[in-house]
Amino acid sequence: MKKYLGFLAFLCLNLFANAQQLLLETKIKQLDPNTIWTQKKALPLKFPTFHPQGMVKIGNFFFMSSVEVTKPPKNGDTGKGVGHLFKFDSTGTLISKISLGEGSIYHPGGIDFDGKYIWIPVAEYRPNSKSIIYKVDVLTLQIEELMRFNEHIGAIVHDTESNKLLGASWGSRNFYEWQLNTKGKVMTNVSPEQLRIKNPSFYIDYQDCHYLGNHQMLCSGFQKYSHPNGNVVRLGGFEIVNLIDKRPIFQVPIKLWSPSGLAMTNNPFWVETIKGGLKAYFVPDDDSASTLFIYETELK
């Protein structure tokens, strides 16, 4: 009887999650370049954040990946550093943290959460390099190494419906996909050249991505555009990408900037539905300037 009730609870949770994902997709697609976002809070983070990368919100807590550079890369070398996963609360107070990576592989990227695990790629701090893919139990923060791959993976998403992982390279110029078995292990181990799929979208580079349901991911990012007069414009945006054909099915600029001038989508993000609209969380700035900006928008 307990097993049957447990299955029913699991089924109800999954149905609720699917409904929430569908609602989020519907509301995201209502955004346009003229959508009005209202800042609700600017919360300074009360701990050393270094260079934030990816973020998920689970209940009242945030989990954020970040890279601490102790020796900057120079002339094509890897530099030195430490990869972090921070857990902090709604006041910006650090609750716990763990370190990720090894040796020259210390740069965490965009992260995803599938209901049990946080998926995190950690790579060398340079393109065309190598990565370790981890999953972290959100309750225990136990780290499990899933695989190693000869490419810089800067963001990762778990398609829970097909049980596949989708990784994006440095600058999100290429995609890589891996099938998982029932035990959560990668079923194939082939070269990057055999798996590589070029990203047909160019106007932003993805910084952080999250699974949206229905074989889709929601990504945020930005791109710098230089005018001949020397002025630089940083444009941020959201994209919904079809994980089956790897093509964008919805794109919208997010015309929000931090006081430093960085696009609000410069680093990690999270979006959730609220009554009447959306709530978005951003941490665009590094180190002591790191602030959790919270915005809301009303939609039909």
Secondary structure, DSSP 8 states (H G I E B T S, - for coil): -HHHHHHHHHHHHHHHHHHHHHHHHHHHTT--TT---EEEEEEE-SS---EEEEEEEETTEEEEEEEEEEE---TT---EEEEEEEEE-TTS-EEEEEEE-BTTB-EE-B-EE-SSEEEEEEE-SSSS--EEEEEEETTT--EEEEEEESS-EEEEEEETTTTEEEEEEGGG-EEEEEEB-TTS-BS----HHHH-EE----SSEEEEEEEEETTEEEEEEEEEEE-TTS-EEEEEEEEEEETTTTEEEEEEEE--B-TTS-BTTSS-EEEEEETTEEEEEE--S-GGG-EEEEEEEE--
